[in-house]
Amino acid sequence: MRDMDHAERPGLRERKKRRTRRAIASAALRLFAERGYEETTIADIADAADVSPRTFFGYFPSKEDVVFAEVDDRLAEVRERLARRVPGETPLETVRRATADVIDALAAEHGDYGAVQVRLILERPGLRARALQRLTDTQQELAELLTGLCPDLDEVDAVTAAGAAVGAMQAVIMHCRRTGLDAAATRAALDRALDVVEHGLRSVEALSRPADR
């Protein structure tokens, strides 16, 4: 497993791009906390991240998208990990493995600015709408990924499993950030949420059978 992960690590150029993207997102959340969302311009964010406005738009279509940068990045990581199949794994084991490192990152990400991110989403109708669309899209994508892992999975079971998993994780992350829980408590809460979801999903027989190679 270690050799496979090492072999698939992104190259230097890709790592630099990810660092720049995260620097822009972190600078944006800091400015939103210090100045307010409306008062912060894209030029302000670019300046704080030491990039040009043109570079900003190379990473984000709009200021609104910066708020969701972390979530989008973590979902991309889950997709990559789900594509790495291990012989003999059940679909549930594949999902657990794919989310393990991502959960660690979500627990530690943004520190004091996690609460700012949640407050912006809850207070601004435009951001709430974007959050809902991302939630819906993610549930649909996960249902399709589960079907790919387990072709005999019933369609209703697939969308139910995806809705339960994505909804639970989203709710717990927002709760932890809104209430200011630290990284350790957030990690424990996310683990607990995943345990609860897995316990329920074990009733779906197809998800507990090793996938065919």
C-alpha positions as CSV (number, residue, x, y, z in Angstrom):
1,M,0.0,0.0,0.0
2,R,2.8,2.4,0.9
3,D,4.5,1.7,-2.4
4,M,1.3,2.3,-4.4
5,D,0.6,5.6,-2.5
6,H,4.2,6.8,-3.1
7,A,4.1,5.9,-6.7
8,E,0.9,7.9,-7.2
9,R,2.0,11.0,-5.3
10,P,1.5,14.2,-7.4
11,G,4.6,15.7,-9.0
12,L,6.3,18.9,-8.0
13,R,4.3,21.1,-10.4
14,E,1.0,19.7,-9.1
15,R,2.1,20.1,-5.4
16,K,3.0,23.7,-6.1
17,K,-0.4,24.3,-7.6
18,R,-2.1,22.8,-4.6
19,R,0.0,24.9,-2.2
20,T,-1.0,28.1,-4.2
21,R,-4.6,27.1,-4.2
22,R,-4.6,26.5,-0.4
23,A,-2.7,29.8,0.2
24,I,-5.4,31.7,-1.7
25,A,-8.2,30.0,0.2
26,S,-6.5,30.5,3.6
27,A,-5.9,34.2,2.8
28,A,-9.5,34.6,1.8
29,L,-10.9,33.1,5.0
30,R,-8.6,35.2,7.1
31,L,-9.7,38.4,5.3
32,F,-13.3,37.4,5.6
33,A,-12.9,37.0,9.3
34,E,-11.0,40.3,9.7
35,R,-12.8,42.6,7.2
36,G,-16.1,40.9,6.4
37,Y,-17.1,39.0,3.3
38,E,-18.6,41.9,1.3
39,E,-15.7,44.2,2.2
40,T,-13.1,41.8,0.9
41,T,-12.3,42.0,-2.8
42,I,-10.6,39.5,-5.1
43,A,-7.8,42.0,-5.4
44,D,-7.4,42.0,-1.6
45,I,-7.3,38.2,-1.5
46,A,-4.8,38.0,-4.4
47,D,-2.5,40.6,-2.6
48,A,-2.7,38.7,0.7
49,A,-1.8,35.4,-1.0
50,D,1.0,37.1,-3.0
51,V,-0.5,36.3,-6.4
52,S,-2.1,38.3,-9.1
53,P,-5.8,38.6,-9.6
54,R,-5.3,36.7,-12.9
55,T,-3.7,33.9,-10.9
56,F,-6.7,33.9,-8.5
57,F,-9.1,33.4,-11.4
58,G,-6.9,30.5,-12.6
59,Y,-7.8,28.7,-9.5
60,F,-11.3,30.0,-8.6
61,P,-14.1,31.2,-10.9
62,S,-15.4,33.6,-8.2
63,K,-15.1,34.8,-4.6
64,E,-17.9,32.5,-3.6
65,D,-16.0,29.4,-4.8
66,V,-13.1,30.2,-2.4
67,V,-15.3,29.4,0.6
68,F,-15.7,25.8,-0.7
69,A,-12.1,25.3,-1.8
70,E,-11.3,22.9,1.1
71,V,-14.4,20.8,0.6
72,D,-13.8,20.6,-3.1
73,D,-10.2,19.6,-2.6
74,R,-11.0,16.9,-0.1
75,L,-13.7,15.4,-2.3
76,A,-11.2,15.2,-5.1
77,E,-8.9,13.3,-2.8
78,V,-11.7,10.8,-2.0
79,R,-12.3,10.3,-5.7
80,E,-8.7,9.5,-6.3
81,R,-8.5,7.0,-3.4
82,L,-11.7,5.3,-4.4
83,A,-10.1,4.5,-7.7
84,R,-7.3,2.6,-6.0
85,R,-8.9,-0.8,-5.6
86,V,-7.4,-3.4,-3.2
87,P,-8.1,-7.1,-4.0
88,G,-10.6,-8.7,-1.6
89,E,-11.9,-5.4,-0.2
90,T,-15.6,-4.9,0.4
91,P,-17.1,-1.6,-0.9
92,L,-17.5,-0.5,2.7
93,E,-13.8,-1.2,3.4
94,T,-12.8,0.7,0.2
95,V,-14.8,3.8,1.3
96,R,-13.4,3.7,4.8
97,R,-9.8,3.5,3.5
98,A,-10.5,6.3,1.0
99,T,-11.8,8.6,3.7
100,A,-9.3,7.9,6.5
101,D,-6.7,10.5,5.6
102,V,-9.3,13.0,4.4
103,I,-11.0,12.9,7.7
104,D,-7.6,13.7,9.4
105,A,-7.2,16.7,7.1
106,L,-10.8,17.9,7.6
107,A,-10.3,17.8,11.4
108,A,-7.2,20.0,11.3
109,E,-8.0,22.2,8.3
110,H,-8.3,26.0,8.7
111,G,-8.2,26.1,12.5
112,D,-9.9,29.2,13.7
113,Y,-11.3,30.0,10.3
114,G,-13.5,26.9,10.2
115,A,-16.2,28.7,12.2
116,V,-15.9,31.7,9.7
117,Q,-16.5,29.3,6.8
118,V,-19.6,27.8,8.4
119,R,-21.0,31.2,9.5
120,L,-20.7,32.6,6.0
121,I,-22.5,29.6,4.5
122,L,-25.3,29.8,7.1
123,E,-25.8,33.6,6.8
124,R,-25.5,34.2,3.1
125,P,-28.3,32.8,0.9
126,G,-26.1,32.7,-2.2
127,L,-23.5,30.5,-0.4
128,R,-26.3,28.3,1.1
129,A,-27.5,27.7,-2.4
130,R,-24.1,26.8,-3.5
131,A,-23.6,24.5,-0.5
132,L,-26.8,22.7,-1.3
133,Q,-25.9,22.2,-4.9
134,R,-22.5,20.8,-3.9
135,L,-24.2,18.5,-1.4
136,T,-26.6,17.2,-4.0
137,D,-23.8,16.8,-6.6
138,T,-21.6,15.0,-4.1
139,Q,-24.4,12.6,-3.1
140,Q,-25.1,11.8,-6.8
141,E,-21.4,11.3,-7.5
142,L,-20.9,9.0,-4.5
143,A,-23.9,6.9,-5.5
144,E,-22.3,6.4,-9.0
145,L,-19.0,5.6,-7.4
146,L,-20.6,3.0,-5.2
147,T,-22.4,1.5,-8.1
148,G,-19.0,1.3,-9.9
149,L,-17.5,-0.5,-6.9
150,C,-20.5,-2.8,-6.6
151,P,-22.4,-3.3,-9.9
152,D,-25.1,-5.4,-8.4
153,L,-26.0,-2.7,-5.8
154,D,-29.6,-1.7,-6.0
155,E,-30.2,1.9,-7.3
156,V,-32.2,2.9,-4.2
157,D,-29.6,1.4,-1.9
158,A,-26.9,3.3,-3.7
159,V,-28.6,6.7,-3.4
160,T,-29.6,6.0,0.2
161,A,-26.0,5.0,1.2
162,A,-24.6,8.1,-0.5
163,G,-27.1,10.4,1.1
164,A,-26.5,8.9,4.5
165,A,-22.7,9.1,4.3
166,V,-22.4,12.6,2.7
167,G,-25.2,14.1,4.9
168,A,-23.7,12.7,8.1
169,M,-20.2,13.9,7.4
170,Q,-21.4,17.4,6.3
171,A,-23.6,17.8,9.4
172,V,-20.8,16.8,11.8
173,I,-18.2,19.0,10.2
174,M,-20.5,22.0,10.4
175,H,-21.4,21.2,14.0
176,C,-17.8,20.9,15.0
177,R,-16.7,24.1,13.3
178,R,-19.7,26.1,14.5
179,T,-19.1,25.0,18.1
180,G,-15.4,25.5,18.0
181,L,-14.3,21.9,18.7
182,D,-10.6,21.3,18.4
183,A,-8.9,18.9,15.9
184,A,-8.9,15.9,18.3
185,A,-12.6,16.3,19.2
186,T,-13.5,16.8,15.5
187,R,-11.6,13.7,14.4
188,A,-13.4,11.7,17.1
189,A,-16.8,13.1,16.0
190,L,-16.1,12.3,12.3
191,D,-15.0,8.8,13.2
192,R,-18.1,8.3,15.2
193,A,-20.3,9.5,12.4
194,L,-18.6,7.2,9.9
195,D,-19.1,4.3,12.4
196,V,-22.8,5.0,12.7
197,V,-23.2,5.2,8.9
198,E,-21.3,2.0,8.4
199,H,-23.3,0.2,11.0
200,G,-26.5,1.1,9.1
201,L,-25.1,0.3,5.7
202,R,-24.0,-3.2,6.7
203,S,-27.7,-4.1,6.3
204,V,-27.1,-3.7,2.5
205,E,-25.6,-7.1,1.7
206,A,-24.0,-6.0,-1.6
207,L,-21.8,-3.4,0.2
208,S,-20.4,-6.1,2.5
209,R,-19.3,-8.6,-0.1
210,P,-15.7,-8.4,-1.5
211,A,-15.9,-6.8,-5.0
212,D,-15.0,-8.9,-8.0
213,R,-11.7,-7.9,-9.6
